[in-house]
């Protein structure tokens, strides 16, 4: 029985895992629960790219675009609700949690499983400082900008009345 193929395949996986630098996919999912599924989808997209999985990266890109659009739409609907004085436009609080759950099941879990099966704990971890600062800034900026628009519109309406 020839074991050179098995050994070389093992060496290739070991060499590959030592050179791959990823964000921990479990941590990305957990940070997404706090900040936004868009953050996790983006980080998972970048991980798939580094893992040379273009089809999975494309799917993660769609998840990123979708979750970002849904999050932004929630803020815009909240602004519209204030401007139009309509409570029926406000998105229920649980929609973000539901979106997170759907993303975890259909997108995050496959990467968590893939990294765990193929690399285990042997890959190099990427720094969290950049993504977390950007995510925090976005989570502050979007509501802040929405608030400015609502405040400006409300002041203009009050001044003209």
C-alpha positions as CSV (number, residue, x, y, z in Angstrom):
1,X,0.0,0.0,0.0
2,X,1.4,3.3,-1.1
3,X,1.1,6.0,1.6
4,X,3.0,8.8,-0.1
5,X,-0.2,10.3,-1.4
6,X,-1.7,10.3,2.1
7,X,1.4,11.9,3.6
8,X,1.7,14.5,0.9
9,X,-2.0,15.3,1.2
10,X,-1.6,15.7,5.0
11,X,1.5,17.9,4.5
12,X,-0.4,20.0,2.0
13,X,-3.2,20.6,4.5
14,X,-0.7,21.3,7.3
15,X,1.2,23.8,5.1
16,X,-2.0,25.4,3.9
17,X,-3.4,25.8,7.4
18,X,-0.2,27.4,8.6
19,X,-0.4,30.0,5.7
20,X,-4.1,30.7,5.8
21,X,-5.0,33.8,7.9
22,X,-8.7,33.9,8.8
23,X,-11.1,35.6,11.2
24,X,-12.5,33.0,13.5
25,X,-15.9,32.1,11.9
26,X,-17.5,31.4,15.3
27,X,-16.4,34.7,16.7
28,X,-17.6,36.4,13.5
29,X,-21.0,35.0,14.1
30,X,-21.1,36.0,17.7
31,X,-20.0,39.6,16.9
32,X,-22.7,39.6,14.3
33,X,-25.3,38.9,17.0
34,X,-24.2,42.1,18.7
35,X,-23.5,44.3,15.7
36,X,-25.2,43.0,12.6
37,X,-25.3,39.9,10.4
38,X,-23.8,42.0,7.7
39,X,-20.5,42.1,9.6
40,X,-20.4,38.3,9.8
41,X,-21.4,37.9,6.2
42,X,-18.6,40.2,5.1
43,X,-16.0,38.5,7.3
44,X,-17.1,35.1,6.1
45,X,-17.0,36.3,2.5
46,X,-13.4,37.3,3.0
47,X,-12.6,34.0,4.8
48,X,-14.0,32.0,1.8
49,X,-11.9,34.1,-0.5
50,X,-8.8,33.2,1.5
51,X,-9.8,29.6,1.5
52,X,-10.0,29.6,-2.3
53,X,-13.7,28.9,-2.3
54,X,-15.1,31.4,-4.9
55,X,-18.6,29.9,-5.0
56,X,-19.0,30.1,-1.2
57,X,-17.5,33.7,-1.3
58,X,-20.1,34.7,-3.9
59,X,-22.9,33.3,-1.7
60,X,-21.5,35.2,1.3
61,X,-21.3,38.3,-0.8
62,X,-25.1,38.0,-1.5
63,X,-25.7,37.5,2.2
64,X,-23.6,40.6,3.0
65,X,-25.6,42.7,0.4
66,X,-28.9,41.4,1.6
67,X,-28.3,41.8,5.3
68,X,-26.8,45.2,4.9
69,X,-29.8,46.3,2.7
70,X,-32.3,44.9,5.3
71,X,-30.5,46.7,8.1
72,X,-30.4,50.0,6.2
73,X,-34.1,49.6,5.3
74,X,-35.0,49.2,9.0
75,X,-33.3,52.5,9.8
76,X,-35.0,54.2,6.9
77,X,-38.4,52.8,7.8
78,X,-37.8,54.1,11.4
79,X,-37.0,57.5,10.0
80,X,-40.1,57.4,7.7
81,X,-42.2,56.4,10.7
82,X,-41.1,59.5,12.6
83,X,-41.4,61.9,9.7
84,X,-44.8,60.6,8.7
85,X,-46.0,60.1,12.3
86,X,-47.0,56.5,11.6
87,X,-46.2,53.7,14.0
88,X,-47.1,51.0,11.5
89,X,-43.8,51.6,9.6
90,X,-41.5,50.6,12.5
91,X,-39.8,47.2,12.0
92,X,-40.4,44.8,14.9
93,X,-37.4,44.3,17.2
94,X,-37.3,40.6,16.5
95,X,-36.7,40.9,12.8
96,X,-33.0,41.5,13.4
97,X,-32.8,38.4,15.6
98,X,-34.7,36.3,13.0
99,X,-32.3,37.6,10.2
100,X,-29.4,36.6,12.4
101,X,-30.8,33.1,12.9
102,X,-31.4,32.5,9.3
103,X,-27.9,33.7,8.3
104,X,-26.3,31.5,10.9
105,X,-28.2,28.4,9.8
106,X,-27.8,28.9,6.0
107,X,-24.4,30.7,5.7
108,X,-22.4,30.9,8.9
109,X,-22.7,27.3,10.0
110,X,-21.3,25.9,6.7
111,X,-18.1,27.9,7.1
112,X,-17.8,27.1,10.8
113,X,-18.1,23.4,9.9
114,X,-15.7,23.7,6.9
115,X,-13.0,25.5,8.9
116,X,-13.4,23.1,11.8
117,X,-13.2,20.0,9.6
118,X,-10.3,21.2,7.3
119,X,-8.2,23.3,9.6
120,X,-9.3,22.8,13.1
121,X,-7.3,25.2,15.3
122,X,-4.2,25.3,13.2
123,X,-4.9,28.4,11.1
124,X,-3.5,31.9,11.8
125,X,-6.1,34.3,13.3
126,X,-6.7,37.8,11.8
127,X,-6.9,40.9,14.0
128,X,-10.3,42.0,15.0
129,X,-9.5,45.7,15.5
130,X,-10.2,46.9,12.0
131,X,-13.5,45.1,11.4
132,X,-14.9,45.9,14.9
133,X,-14.0,49.6,14.6
134,X,-15.6,49.8,11.2
135,X,-18.7,47.9,12.4
136,X,-19.0,50.1,15.5
137,X,-18.6,53.2,13.4
138,X,-21.3,52.0,10.9
139,X,-23.6,51.1,13.7
140,X,-23.3,54.6,15.1
141,X,-23.2,56.5,11.9
142,X,-26.3,55.1,10.2
143,X,-28.7,55.9,13.1
144,X,-26.9,59.2,13.6
145,X,-27.3,60.3,10.0
146,X,-30.9,59.0,10.1
147,X,-31.5,61.1,13.2
148,X,-30.0,64.2,11.6
149,X,-32.4,63.8,8.6
150,X,-35.4,63.3,10.9
151,X,-34.3,66.2,13.1
152,X,-33.8,68.5,10.1
153,X,-37.1,67.6,8.6
154,X,-38.9,67.9,11.9
155,X,-37.3,71.3,12.5
156,X,-38.2,72.5,9.0
157,X,-41.8,71.4,9.4
158,X,-42.1,73.0,12.8
159,X,-40.5,76.3,11.6
160,X,-42.9,76.4,8.6
161,X,-46.0,75.8,10.6
